[in-house]
């Protein structure tokens, strides 16, 4: 049994506002009386206002997929922390592997975002993880250490922060890290977080994000150090996402 469990849905560039409303309605029927797991929906920016309304009165939280570190300015296509808060957002994904590898986000950029989110009252879902080449070359530990130390630099009060470990080689590939690999990585992440933040880092939950689905969620959640999931593809259908939440609920203490 575990004391806590988070399930965050990262919808990426999927779903309109209407799709999001329908998803919440279906999920509400599938998840009656299930409130132990902390569920976070991270839709595209265009669906945030509608999702905020749909989630009113429900035991779930709203998150965004990214934000800029500046409060305002000439940053075409970007969104600020104030804009997110005005949309009802409580959590924000920062440093996702797709942002790092497809859009070239560096650790210093991500660090600025983390600091801005925290100072604005948002809760970062700070993502870290290694590529297949980095793992196979024996650099996994150094990669994680650098991402965490540089990404969390200057953080004094990480209240509400979540960290998501993403083995990049297991995202959207159908592959998955085994229990031993996951436990090793989560232990390293927790150690490096404490190295960076001191004692205040001890209680930061670490989520796993690597091809999690309704079939493997139960066994993955049992792994030591796993406090929940950041879910991609399997969060796009109410039925599969609800099954993941049910698996997590099963192992959370009352």
Protein Blocks (a to p, Z undefined) as FASTA:
>chain_A
ZZbdcddddekjghifklmmmmmmmmmmmmgoiakbccdddddfklmmmmmmmmgoiacd
cddfbdcfbfbdcdehiacfklmmmnopabdcehiaklmmmnopafklmmmmmmmmmmno
pacdddddddfklmmnopmmmmmmmmmmmmmgoiablghiacddddfklgonlpacdfkl
mmmmmmmmmmmmmmmnommlmmpccdddehiafklmmmmmmpghiabdcdfklmmpmklm
mmmmmmmmmmpcZZ
